[in-house]
Amino acid sequence: QTIAIMQHDARRFVPKVDFLTTPGFLTGRGAREAAGLPPGTRPAYVVSTLALMDYHPETCRMRLKSLHPGVTVEEVVASTGFELVMPEKVGANEPPSAEELRLLREEIDPMRFYI
């Protein structure tokens, strides 16, 4: 399973791409396998600077799962160039603890590529 990490803006979350480097569900269920990708592989989550998204189990469309602290659903919608699946209840992500921040900054991403 793949987890994508990226900035969240309408320039990156587009309705149609010109070039594909990391295939998601392509045109829907079964399309990955039809394109020759290994069975059982799939995208699992997208962690953006605004929220956490996953994929609807039947439609394979990207679904808003939870928001980072201080972010609103309206901000996510305005920064997304396509319609996200909206759950009945959108969760809230807990802010990282001091130790989690230390690990991220000093050991996982000391070059600050992602954070």
N, C-alpha and C positions, 0 to 999 in steps of 0.2 A: 504494500500500500504506500502511496505517495502523500507526503504532506508538503504543500507549497507555502512558502513564506514570502510575502511581498508587500510593497507599499500599496495603500488603497486609494486609488483615484480613478477617475473616468478614463484616463489615458491608458491605464493598464487593465481595467475591467471593462473590456469592450464587447459589443455584440458579435463581432466577427473579426478574426485575426488574419493578418497577411501572411504570417509565417508561424508554424507550430513547432515548438521545441519539446513541450511536455504534454502529450495528448491526455485529455481528460476522458470523458465518456464519448467524445466525438459526436456522433448523431444520436446516441442513446444506447440503451441496453443491447449488448451483443456486438456493437460496432467495433470495439477494441479488438476482439477476437477475430472478427471479419477482416480487420486491417493487418492481421498477423501478429498482434501483441500476445504475450503469454496469457493463457487463461488464469483467472483468479487474481490478476493484478488490476489495480484501479486506484484512482485518487481517493483519498480518505477525507482530508481536511485542507482548507486554505486558512492560514493564519495571516491576517493583514494587520496594518497599523491601526485599524478601527475595530475589527471584529474577528470572530471565528465562524467559518462557514463549513458546512459539510454538504452532502449530496442526498437529495430525496431518493429513497430506496426504489421507488417505482419509475419515476420520470427521469432520474439521473440528473436533474437540474440542480444548480447550486442553491443551497438553502442557508439563510441566516440562522446561526445557532445561538450565538451570544455576543454581547457587546463588551468592549474594553471600558474601564472606568472613565466616566465623563463623556462618553460617546452616545449619540442618540440614533434611533432607527432612521430618522430623517437625514442625518449626516451620511449614513451608510448608503441609503437610497440615492442621494444626490451625487455620491462619489462612485456610483456603479452605472455603467453604460448599458445595462440590461436589467430585466426584471428578475429579482431574486425570489425564490419561494420563501414566503413568510410563515413561520409557525404560529400557532395560536398564542404561544408565550415565548418571548425572546429572553434568553438567560443573560446573566451578568457575570463577567469574568472577575475573579478576585484579583486585586493588585498583588504583584509578587512580594514575597517577604524580603527582609534585608538580606538573608542568606541566599535566597534565589537570585536576587539582583547581583550579589557578589559573585556567585558562580557564573552567571551570564556574562558579566563584565570582565572578570579576571580569567576564567578558565574556558568557557564555551565560546565566547566571542570577544577576545581581547582586542582585536582590530576594529571592533565596533562596526562590522559589516551589516549586521542585522539590527543592532540596538544602539 
